[in-house]
Amino acid sequence: MELLSSSAFWIGLLEVIGINIVLSGDNAVVIALAARSLPPEQQRKAIQFGSGAAVVLRIVLTFLAAKLLQMPWLQIVGGCLLLWIGMQLLTSDDQGDSESKGSNSMMVAIRTILLADLVMSLDNVIAVAAAAQGNMVLLILGLAISIPLVIFGSTLIIKIMDRFPFIVTLGAALIGWVAGETITSDEALKGIVANYPWLPHAASVLGAVLVVAVGMLLQRRAQSRKA
C-alpha cells in the first residue's frame, strides 16, 4: 500500500507506459505484417499470443539486456536476421495460401513476431529499465499495461494495410531501418561509428532500401512462378 501511495511510483509508471507506447510502434508493425495474410480468426489469435509473448520476452530480456549488449557481433547477427525477416514479411501476402496452411501459418507468424521482437527489444528494454529505476513491480506492471496497446496498434495497422497496400512496403522499410540501426549499435563497431558518426543513419537508409528492393524482387519471382 505504501508503494501505491507514493507519487514517485505513479510518475515512474507513467514514464514506463509512455516509453512502451513509443517503443512498441515498430513491434506493432511487425505483428501486423506477420499476421495480415491469416484468416480473421487466426489473425486475432496470432496478434493476441504474439503481443503477449513479446511483452513477456521483454521482461526476460530486461534481466539480460545490459550484458547482452556488451557482447560483440550479437547485434550484427540480430540486425541481419531482422533484414531477412523484413524481406520475408514483404513477400508473404498470399491469403489463399495462408488459409490452406491452417495452424502452421499462424505458428510461422507467431515465430516471426517473437524473432523480430527479440532483436528489436535489446535496446528498448534498457530505456524501460532506466525509467523503472530497479523497481521490478513497476517494470512488470508497466509492460503488462502495454499489452492491449500493442494489440490495438497491430489490429489498427492491419486494417490500414488492407485499405492502403503501400503501407506494407513502408512497414518493411521500417524493419530494414531498425536493422541498420541495430547493426551499427554493436559493440564491435563502436570505434568505427565514433570515427564516422553518420554511419548509423546511412546504415538505416541502406537497410530500408535493401529490404524493400530484395523483398519486391522475391515477390515478383514468386508471382512469376505461379503465373
VOBAFI-824612 format. One line per 8 residues: number of its first residue (from 1); their letters; for each residue x, y, z of C-alpha. Coordinates in pm, 1 decimal, always signed. Example, Ala and Ser with C-alpha at 12.3 -4.5 7.8 and 13.67 -1.06 7.14 Angstrom:
! residues 2
1) as) +1230.0 -450.0 +780.0; +1367.0 -106.0 +714.0
! end
This chain:
! residues 227
1) mellsssa) +0.0 +0.0 +0.0; +285.9 +234.8 +79.2; +424.7 +170.6 -267.2; +93.5 +254.2 -438.9; +56.7 +577.0 -240.7; +398.3 +702.1 -349.0; +393.9 +979.2 -610.8; +732.4 +856.6 -739.8
9) fwigllev) +573.3 +518.2 -815.8; +293.0 +669.7 -1025.0; +529.9 +906.7 -1205.0; +758.8 +613.1 -1281.5; +463.0 +406.6 -1402.6; +357.9 +683.0 -1642.3; +715.7 +704.5 -1771.2; +731.9 +327.6 -1831.3
17) iginivls) +394.9 +326.3 -2009.7; +496.6 +627.7 -2219.4; +824.0 +465.5 -2324.0; +641.8 +142.8 -2411.8; +391.0 +330.2 -2627.3; +673.3 +495.7 -2820.7; +893.2 +186.1 -2847.3; +609.7 -52.7 -2933.0
25) gdnavvia) +539.3 +117.0 -3265.8; +787.7 -92.6 -3462.6; +674.3 -407.8 -3282.5; +312.4 -337.7 -3377.9; +421.1 -302.2 -3740.9; +598.8 -640.6 -3732.9; +296.7 -809.8 -3573.2; +63.5 -654.6 -3830.9
33) laarslpp) +286.3 -758.5 -4122.8; +324.2 -1114.1 -3992.7; -48.6 -1163.4 -3926.8; -204.7 -972.7 -4216.2; -237.6 -1274.2 -4450.1; -400.7 -1505.5 -4195.4; -776.3 -1573.8 -4184.4; -958.3 -1336.2 -3940.2
41) eqqrkaiq) -985.2 -1586.7 -3653.0; -620.1 -1693.8 -3673.8; -522.2 -1329.9 -3720.4; -675.5 -1238.6 -3384.3; -505.6 -1532.1 -3212.2; -167.1 -1450.3 -3366.3; -194.4 -1085.9 -3257.8; -300.6 -1172.2 -2902.3
49) fgsgaavv) -48.8 -1451.3 -2847.9; +230.6 -1272.9 -3030.7; +177.7 -946.4 -2840.2; +154.9 -1116.7 -2501.5; +459.4 -1334.5 -2564.3; +654.3 -1034.0 -2695.2; +592.0 -840.7 -2372.5; +693.1 -1142.2 -2160.3
57) lrivltfl) +1005.0 -1167.0 -2374.1; +1084.2 -803.5 -2295.9; +1056.0 -873.1 -1923.4; +1304.6 -1160.4 -1953.9; +1537.0 -951.8 -2170.7; +1537.7 -675.6 -1908.9; +1742.7 -901.3 -1681.4; +1986.4 -987.8 -1960.8
65) aakllqmp) +1997.6 -683.8 -2189.3; +2285.1 -496.5 -2023.7; +2515.5 -798.5 -2055.7; +2387.6 -898.2 -2399.8; +2450.2 -552.5 -2543.0; +2817.5 -579.7 -2439.6; +2866.7 -897.2 -2643.9; +3036.6 -817.8 -2977.1
73) wlqivggc) +2873.8 -935.5 -3300.9; +2541.3 -1016.3 -3132.1; +2360.1 -710.1 -3266.7; +2521.4 -753.1 -3608.4; +2377.2 -1105.1 -3627.6; +2045.3 -977.9 -3493.2; +2033.7 -695.1 -3745.8; +2099.8 -936.0 -4033.7
81) lllwigmq) +1820.8 -1159.1 -3902.0; +1592.0 -856.8 -3896.6; +1678.3 -779.9 -4260.1; +1579.5 -1133.7 -4353.8; +1253.7 -1107.9 -4158.3; +1165.4 -781.1 -4332.5; +1218.7 -936.3 -4675.1; +1010.5 -1241.2 -4584.8
89) lltsddqg) +725.6 -1030.1 -4449.7; +714.9 -831.0 -4771.4; +676.7 -1146.6 -4981.8; +419.2 -1331.4 -4768.0; +99.1 -1176.3 -4899.8; -99.9 -1469.6 -5039.2; -407.0 -1502.1 -4820.3; -534.3 -1806.4 -5003.9
97) dseskgsn) -214.8 -1997.8 -4939.4; -222.7 -1895.6 -4575.4; -573.9 -2030.4 -4531.7; -475.8 -2366.2 -4676.7; -180.2 -2398.8 -4441.2; -405.6 -2355.8 -4137.9; -245.0 -2352.6 -3795.0; +103.6 -2389.4 -3944.0
105) smmvairt) +75.9 -2038.2 -4089.4; -28.0 -1898.4 -3752.0; +270.6 -2061.8 -3582.7; +500.8 -1920.4 -3851.8; +352.7 -1572.8 -3789.3; +399.3 -1604.3 -3412.7; +757.2 -1729.5 -3457.7; +832.5 -1433.6 -3685.6
113) illadlvm) +685.8 -1190.8 -3430.0; +898.2 -1334.3 -3148.1; +1220.4 -1339.9 -3352.0; +1175.1 -979.2 -3462.7; +1082.6 -862.2 -3113.8; +1383.7 -1042.8 -2967.8; +1614.4 -838.5 -3191.4; +1437.4 -503.5 -3161.1
121) sldnviav) +1389.2 -520.4 -2784.0; +1756.0 -536.8 -2682.8; +1795.1 -159.4 -2694.6; +1435.5 -82.9 -2595.8; +1439.3 -262.7 -2262.1; +1737.7 -54.7 -2149.1; +1522.7 +260.2 -2170.0; +1231.6 +92.1 -1989.5
129) aaaaqgnm) +1457.5 -44.4 -1714.4; +1609.5 +301.3 -1665.2; +1263.4 +454.8 -1617.2; +1169.1 +181.8 -1367.4; +1489.2 +252.4 -1168.4; +1522.3 -105.9 -1048.7; +1159.1 -138.0 -934.8; +1054.1 -472.3 -1084.6
137) vllilgla) +690.1 -430.6 -978.1; +681.6 -103.4 -1168.4; +855.9 -255.2 -1469.1; +631.5 -563.1 -1497.5; +313.4 -362.1 -1432.8; +406.7 -107.4 -1698.6; +483.7 -378.6 -1953.2; +158.7 -562.3 -1871.8
145) isiplvif) -41.0 -244.9 -1934.5; +134.1 -209.5 -2269.4; -8.5 -542.9 -2396.9; -350.7 -403.7 -2500.4; -173.9 -103.6 -2654.2; +34.0 -330.1 -2879.7; -270.4 -545.2 -2966.6; -479.8 -239.1 -3054.6
153) gstliiki) -195.3 -89.4 -3256.5; -139.9 -411.5 -3452.8; -511.7 -451.2 -3527.8; -536.1 -90.3 -3644.0; -228.2 -123.2 -3868.2; -370.3 -439.1 -4031.3; -690.9 -251.5 -4116.3; -487.8 +34.4 -4263.2
161) mdrfpfiv) -277.6 -213.3 -4464.5; -592.6 -371.6 -4607.5; -712.7 -31.6 -4720.5; -377.8 +110.9 -4829.2; -148.8 -173.7 -4950.5; +152.3 +57.5 -4988.7; +169.0 +69.7 -4606.8; +304.6 -286.8 -4623.5
169) tlgaalig) +609.7 -158.4 -4811.4; +655.7 +124.3 -4560.7; +635.3 -126.5 -4276.6; +900.9 -346.1 -4435.7; +1118.6 -36.4 -4486.0; +1081.6 +44.9 -4115.1; +1207.1 -302.6 -4024.0; +1505.8 -253.7 -4256.6
177) wvagetit) +1572.5 +86.0 -4095.0; +1575.7 -69.4 -3746.1; +1801.4 -348.6 -3876.2; +2062.1 -99.6 -3999.8; +2044.7 +87.7 -3670.9; +2082.3 -237.6 -3476.3; +2390.0 -349.1 -3672.0; +2575.9 -20.0 -3619.7
185) sdealkgi) +2494.5 -29.3 -3245.0; +2706.0 -341.5 -3198.5; +2992.0 -328.3 -2950.5; +3238.0 -443.4 -3219.3; +3164.9 -136.3 -3433.7; +3188.0 +128.9 -3160.9; +3528.2 +253.9 -3274.5; +3422.7 +279.2 -3640.3
193) vanypwlp) +3097.7 +458.2 -3555.2; +3290.0 +701.7 -3332.8; +3506.5 +799.8 -3631.3; +3213.2 +810.9 -3873.3; +2908.2 +941.7 -3679.5; +2699.1 +947.1 -3998.2; +2732.1 +569.5 -4036.3; +2421.5 +468.5 -3830.3
201) haasvlga) +2194.3 +690.7 -4042.2; +2348.3 +563.0 -4365.2; +2311.2 +202.1 -4247.3; +1945.3 +262.6 -4156.6; +1870.3 +406.7 -4501.1; +2060.3 +121.5 -4669.2; +1874.0 -135.6 -4460.7; +1535.1 +10.5 -4555.5
209) vlvvavgm) +1624.6 +21.5 -4926.5; +1771.5 -330.6 -4918.9; +1463.9 -486.8 -4755.1; +1221.8 -319.3 -4995.9; +1430.8 -387.4 -5308.2; +1509.5 -752.7 -5234.5; +1163.2 -815.8 -5089.6; +991.5 -682.5 -5402.4
217) llqrraqs) +1227.7 -882.5 -5624.5; +1143.2 -1202.8 -5437.9; +775.2 -1112.8 -5454.9; +788.2 -1072.5 -5833.1; +973.5 -1401.8 -5874.7; +714.1 -1582.2 -5664.4; +432.3 -1428.2 -5869.9; +600.9 -1522.3 -6199.9
225) rka) +633.9 -1886.1 -6087.5; +261.2 -1901.3 -6013.7; +168.2 -1743.3 -6346.5
! end
